[in-house]
Amino acid sequence: MRVIPLRVLSLGLLAGLTIVAWAPGVPPAFGDDLIPAATIDGEGPGWRALGPEDFEDVNLGADAWTWKDGLGHCRGTPVGVIRTRKQVTNFELVAQWRHLAPGGNSGIFVWAPAKALEGLKPGHLPPGGIEVQVLDNGYTEQFEKQTGKKADWFTTHGDVFPVGTSKMNPFPPLSPDGSRSFPRERRSLGVGRWNHYYVRAVNGEIRLWVNGKEVSGGDRCEPASGFLCLESEGSPVEFKGLRIRELP
């Protein structure tokens, strides 16, 4: 195996790629081994870190999130969100996340409209925005055990879907009801392990890379400008390496 560092600029959007190349005849590994992929690291011109000074509480209370040395810890209760202090339109986002309990649930809201956040009561999530799902792999088993229903309407590997009043034309493969873009590969690592998300949102189109490979997304998003939100939904979760680059 060879690790080849590259710096790539494509239409001014992509920078800082690390390509993992595998020797001929050696199959790529997944799970406990290195994931073969190109990872955008959020370094280069225009990128900046996101930290506690960039977010404000919406409906959680001051102690739901704590920050130390670039790591944001969310205790998971109550249910709700924090949001960026400013709205964004076209951007790239890098985020690493890990769940600290089996079956953890969280998410990143993109382009959440101001109206969806105004007066949002504790225990509720915004009724608007495009959600980039952040689920632990154990959520599927827990859902089926608790409900007795088949978990065929979601995955734990990077679903992207519109929430509430927001709209999106999802890229295939689709959920059974056609509302979600399902990931093309199973890329997420389990509880306690760091996962890497790269989100590119440009001109109403959103695309998600999970651990280095593009898996899901959609276009014709409405609205295509708004706040970024980090979600608290019942289980402790941590984020680190949050970096953003705003685009024209």
SULSUL-V315877 format. One record per residue. N is the residue number from 1. RES is the residue in one small letter. PHI is phi in radians with two decimals (NA if undefined). Layout:
BEGIN
n=N res=RES phi=PHI
n=N res=RES phi=PHI
END
This chain:
BEGIN
n=1 res=m phi=NA
n=2 res=r phi=-2.12
n=3 res=v phi=-1.83
n=4 res=i phi=-1.98
n=5 res=p phi=-1.32
n=6 res=l phi=-2.25
n=7 res=r phi=-2.13
n=8 res=v phi=-2.14
n=9 res=l phi=-2.08
n=10 res=s phi=-2.16
n=11 res=l phi=0.97
n=12 res=g phi=1.29
n=13 res=l phi=-1.84
n=14 res=l phi=-1.84
n=15 res=a phi=-2.60
n=16 res=g phi=1.19
n=17 res=l phi=-1.70
n=18 res=t phi=-2.01
n=19 res=i phi=-1.72
n=20 res=v phi=-1.79
n=21 res=a phi=-1.83
n=22 res=w phi=-1.86
n=23 res=a phi=-1.15
n=24 res=p phi=-0.97
n=25 res=g phi=1.48
n=26 res=v phi=-1.80
n=27 res=p phi=-1.22
n=28 res=p phi=-1.16
n=29 res=a phi=-1.73
n=30 res=f phi=-2.58
n=31 res=g phi=1.53
n=32 res=d phi=-1.32
n=33 res=d phi=-1.84
n=34 res=l phi=-1.17
n=35 res=i phi=-1.50
n=36 res=p phi=-1.29
n=37 res=a phi=-2.99
n=38 res=a phi=-1.81
n=39 res=t phi=-1.96
n=40 res=i phi=-1.48
n=41 res=d phi=-1.67
n=42 res=g phi=1.34
n=43 res=e phi=-1.86
n=44 res=g phi=2.14
n=45 res=p phi=-1.00
n=46 res=g phi=1.57
n=47 res=w phi=-1.39
n=48 res=r phi=-2.56
n=49 res=a phi=-1.34
n=50 res=l phi=-1.89
n=51 res=g phi=-2.37
n=52 res=p phi=-1.04
n=53 res=e phi=-1.23
n=54 res=d phi=-1.64
n=55 res=f phi=-2.09
n=56 res=e phi=-2.41
n=57 res=d phi=-1.22
n=58 res=v phi=-1.85
n=59 res=n phi=-2.63
n=60 res=l phi=-1.87
n=61 res=g phi=1.77
n=62 res=a phi=-1.15
n=63 res=d phi=-1.76
n=64 res=a phi=-1.23
n=65 res=w phi=-2.05
n=66 res=t phi=-2.22
n=67 res=w phi=-2.24
n=68 res=k phi=-2.70
n=69 res=d phi=0.90
n=70 res=g phi=1.44
n=71 res=l phi=-1.87
n=72 res=g phi=-1.77
n=73 res=h phi=-1.94
n=74 res=c phi=-1.97
n=75 res=r phi=-1.30
n=76 res=g phi=1.69
n=77 res=t phi=-2.34
n=78 res=p phi=-1.24
n=79 res=v phi=-1.27
n=80 res=g phi=2.82
n=81 res=v phi=-2.51
n=82 res=i phi=-1.91
n=83 res=r phi=-2.34
n=84 res=t phi=-1.16
n=85 res=r phi=-1.27
n=86 res=k phi=-2.21
n=87 res=q phi=-1.42
n=88 res=v phi=-2.26
n=89 res=t phi=-2.07
n=90 res=n phi=-1.72
n=91 res=f phi=-2.88
n=92 res=e phi=-2.07
n=93 res=l phi=-2.35
n=94 res=v phi=-2.03
n=95 res=a phi=-2.60
n=96 res=q phi=-1.92
n=97 res=w phi=-2.51
n=98 res=r phi=-2.63
n=99 res=h phi=-1.56
n=100 res=l phi=-1.82
n=101 res=a phi=-2.46
n=102 res=p phi=-1.02
n=103 res=g phi=1.32
n=104 res=g phi=-1.12
n=105 res=n phi=-2.28
n=106 res=s phi=-2.81
n=107 res=g phi=-3.09
n=108 res=i phi=-2.03
n=109 res=f phi=-1.57
n=110 res=v phi=-1.97
n=111 res=w phi=1.01
n=112 res=a phi=-1.25
n=113 res=p phi=-1.24
n=114 res=a phi=-0.98
n=115 res=k phi=-1.07
n=116 res=a phi=-1.29
n=117 res=l phi=-1.83
n=118 res=e phi=-1.20
n=119 res=g phi=1.17
n=120 res=l phi=-1.19
n=121 res=k phi=-1.36
n=122 res=p phi=-0.98
n=123 res=g phi=1.54
n=124 res=h phi=-2.16
n=125 res=l phi=-1.83
n=126 res=p phi=-1.05
n=127 res=p phi=-1.50
n=128 res=g phi=-3.10
n=129 res=g phi=2.13
n=130 res=i phi=-1.82
n=131 res=e phi=-1.63
n=132 res=v phi=-1.77
n=133 res=q phi=-1.17
n=134 res=v phi=-2.23
n=135 res=l phi=-2.10
n=136 res=d phi=-1.34
n=137 res=n phi=-1.04
n=138 res=g phi=-1.25
n=139 res=y phi=-1.13
n=140 res=t phi=-1.05
n=141 res=e phi=-1.10
n=142 res=q phi=-1.11
n=143 res=f phi=-1.05
n=144 res=e phi=-1.16
n=145 res=k phi=-1.21
n=146 res=q phi=-1.35
n=147 res=t phi=-1.80
n=148 res=g phi=1.27
n=149 res=k phi=-1.89
n=150 res=k phi=-1.33
n=151 res=a phi=-1.51
n=152 res=d phi=-1.86
n=153 res=w phi=-1.74
n=154 res=f phi=-2.61
n=155 res=t phi=-2.30
n=156 res=t phi=-1.95
n=157 res=h phi=-2.18
n=158 res=g phi=1.98
n=159 res=d phi=-1.14
n=160 res=v phi=-2.24
n=161 res=f phi=-2.79
n=162 res=p phi=-1.42
n=163 res=v phi=-2.07
n=164 res=g phi=1.02
n=165 res=t phi=-1.38
n=166 res=s phi=-1.33
n=167 res=k phi=-2.23
n=168 res=m phi=-2.79
n=169 res=n phi=-1.64
n=170 res=p phi=-1.29
n=171 res=f phi=-1.35
n=172 res=p phi=-1.26
n=173 res=p phi=-1.26
n=174 res=l phi=-1.95
n=175 res=s phi=-1.13
n=176 res=p phi=-0.94
n=177 res=d phi=-1.58
n=178 res=g phi=1.38
n=179 res=s phi=-1.56
n=180 res=r phi=-2.02
n=181 res=s phi=-1.53
n=182 res=f phi=-1.47
n=183 res=p phi=-1.19
n=184 res=r phi=-1.40
n=185 res=e phi=-2.41
n=186 res=r phi=-1.57
n=187 res=r phi=-2.04
n=188 res=s phi=-1.28
n=189 res=l phi=-1.68
n=190 res=g phi=-1.36
n=191 res=v phi=-0.89
n=192 res=g phi=1.45
n=193 res=r phi=-1.92
n=194 res=w phi=-1.34
n=195 res=n phi=-2.01
n=196 res=h phi=-2.02
n=197 res=y phi=-1.97
n=198 res=y phi=-2.16
n=199 res=v phi=-2.03
n=200 res=r phi=-2.09
n=201 res=a phi=-2.20
n=202 res=v phi=-2.44
n=203 res=n phi=0.90
n=204 res=g phi=1.38
n=205 res=e phi=-1.98
n=206 res=i phi=-2.21
n=207 res=r phi=-2.32
n=208 res=l phi=-2.11
n=209 res=w phi=-1.87
n=210 res=v phi=-1.96
n=211 res=n phi=0.84
n=212 res=g phi=1.71
n=213 res=k phi=-2.22
n=214 res=e phi=-1.21
n=215 res=v phi=-2.23
n=216 res=s phi=-2.79
n=217 res=g phi=2.75
n=218 res=g phi=-3.03
n=219 res=d phi=-2.32
n=220 res=r phi=0.95
n=221 res=c phi=-1.30
n=222 res=e phi=-2.41
n=223 res=p phi=-1.28
n=224 res=a phi=-2.02
n=225 res=s phi=-2.73
n=226 res=g phi=2.82
n=227 res=f phi=-1.61
n=228 res=l phi=-1.62
n=229 res=c phi=-2.25
n=230 res=l phi=-1.90
n=231 res=e phi=-1.77
n=232 res=s phi=-1.89
n=233 res=e phi=-2.54
n=234 res=g phi=1.70
n=235 res=s phi=-2.58
n=236 res=p phi=-1.15
n=237 res=v phi=-2.52
n=238 res=e phi=-2.22
n=239 res=f phi=-2.17
n=240 res=k phi=-2.59
n=241 res=g phi=1.09
n=242 res=l phi=-1.25
n=243 res=r phi=-2.45
n=244 res=i phi=-2.36
n=245 res=r phi=-2.30
n=246 res=e phi=-1.40
n=247 res=l phi=-2.08
n=248 res=p phi=-1.05
END
